[in-house]
Amino acid sequence: MTRYIRPLVQTGPARPRDAYTLAGGWCWFTHVEILSRTAAPSVVPVTGIEAGELAALVAERPAIAGLSFEGPRLMGILNVTPDSFSDGGRHQTLSDAVEGAIRMVSKGADLIDIGGESTRPGAVTVAPEEEIQRTAPVIQAIREAGVAAPISIDTRKSAVGRTAICAGANIVNDVSGFTYDLELAANCGKSGTPVCLMHAQGDPATMQDEPQYDDVLLDVYDFLETQIDVLLSLGIRRSSIIADPGIGFGKSQSHNLKVLSRISLFHSLGVPILLGASRKRFIGSIGDEPVADKRVAGSVGVALAAIGQGVQLIRAHDIAEHQQAIALWQASVTQDLNEIE
C-alpha cells in the first residue's frame, strides 16, 4: 500500500523536546497524518514513520538562485500580457514593466516572475516568437536597470526559456509541469537552471471544464513526484526544484480547498513549496468579491494559512500588503509573549 506522509505542522516559541524542525524552516512537528487511497487517514507520532520518510521532511532546503528558505519568501508577479486575468495590460510597455519590477523589489519581493502568455482559464496559446518579444527585452531592461533579485520566466516553451535565461533570468517556472515541451526540461538540465514544477490538469483553454480527480490531493502529489523523477533523470538536481500544487489550474473551488487544507503533504517531496493563489476566482467566490484586484485581503489570508503549514514561497500581485502581513505573522509566532512590552 502506497502511503503519504503529511506533517502536522505547528509554530511558536514553545515546542516539545522531541519535535522536529520542518525543512530547516520556522515550523516544527511531533506527529504526522498518514494518508492512502485505500484506508482512512490516521495520526501517529513521528516515531511511527520510516527514516527515509522523516528525512524528506526535515532536510534543509538549499538556496535556489541565491534565495534561501529559512523564512517565507515572496515571488512578485509581473505579467507582460494584454489578457492576464487580473493585471493584463498594466506592464505592456518596457518602462512600465521595469518600474513594476523595481517597485515590487522595493516593497519586499524576493523574486520576480515574468510571464508573456496568459494562463487564465480560457486563454489561447501564444506563439513562441511573440512570447519572446514580450519577455526577453523586459528581462534585459530590468537587469540593465540594476535589479539584482532573481528572475523566473513563466513559460511552457523551450525557445522562450532559453532566450529568457540568456537575457538574465535565473529560474524556469512551467505551469504545465514540463509536459508541454519536453525540450524545456532537458535544456534546464544541460544549463543547470533551477526550475519550478507546477501541477495543472489540462490546457488553460479548457482546464476549468469540469475537472475530475480520484483524490485531488494525492493525484497532485503523484504527478509532482513523477515529474520530479523525470527532471532528475534529465540532470536537474533535487536541490534546484521548487514544487507548486497549482491552485486554480484545472481545479474546482472544492479541489482548491482540499489541497490548501493539507498543503503540508507536499513537504514529503523534499523540495520547497510554492503557492500561487493570489486574486484567484475561488477567493472572490468565498469572499464575495467579483473584482480580481480587490481580493487582496483574501489573498493575504490564504498566504498566511499556507505559511503556517511551512510553505516557503508565495506568488503574489500585491507585494507590500503580503510583506506587511508576513512580517506581523512572523513577529507573532517567533516572539515569546512574556518578552513583549
C-alpha positions, 0 to 999 in steps of 0.5 A: 500500500502506497502511503503519504506522509503529511506533517502536522505542522505547528509554530511558536516559541514553545515546542516539545523536546522531541519535535522536529524542525520542518525543512530547516524552516520556522515550523516544527512537528511531533506527529504526522497524518498518514494518508492512502487511497485505500484506508482512512487517514490516521495520526501517529507520532513521528516515531511511527514513520520510516527514516527515509520518510522523516528525512524528506521532511526535515532536510534543509532546503538549499538556496535556489538562485541565491534565495534561501528558505529559512523564512517565507519568501515572496515571488512578485508577479509581473505579467507582460500580457494584454489578457492576464486575468487580473493585471493584463495590460498594466506592464505592456510597455518596457518602462512600465514593466521595469518600474513594476519590477523595481517597485515590487523589489522595493516593497519586499519581493524576493523574486520576480516572475515574468510571464508573456502568455496568459494562463487564465482559464480560457486563454489561447496559446501564444506563439513562441516568437511573440512570447519572446518579444514580450519577455526577453527585452523586459528581462534585459531592461530590468537587469540593465536597470540594476535589479539584482533579485532573481528572475523566473520566466513563466513559460511552457516553451523551450525557445522562450526559456532559453532566450529568457535565461540568456537575457538574465533570468535565473529560474524556469517556472512551467505551469504545465509541469514540463509536459508541454515541451519536453525540450524545456526540461532537458535544456534546464538540465544541460544549463543547470537552471533551477526550475519550478514544477507546477501541477495543472490538469489540462490546457488553460483553454479548457482546464476549468471544464469540469475537472475530475480527480480520484483524490485531488490531493494525492493525484497532485502529489503523484504527478509532482513526484513523477515529474520530479523523477523525470527532471532528475533523470534529465540532470536537474538536481533535487536541490534546484526544484521548487514544487507548486500544487497549482491552485486554480489550474484545472481545479474546482473551488472544492479541489482548491480547498482540499489541497490548501487544507493539507498543503503540508503533504507536499513537504514529503517531496523534499523540495520547497513549496510554492503557492500561487493563489493570489486574486484567484476566482475561488477567493472572490467566490468565498469572499464575495468579491467579483473584482480580481484586484480587490481580493487582496485581503483574501489573498493575504489570508490564504498566504498566511494559512499556507505559511503556517503549514511551512510553505516557503514561497508565495506568488503574489500581485500585491507585494507590500500588503503580503510583506506587511502581513508576513512580517506581523505573522512572523513577529507573532509566532517567533516572539515569546509573549512574556518578552513583549512590552 
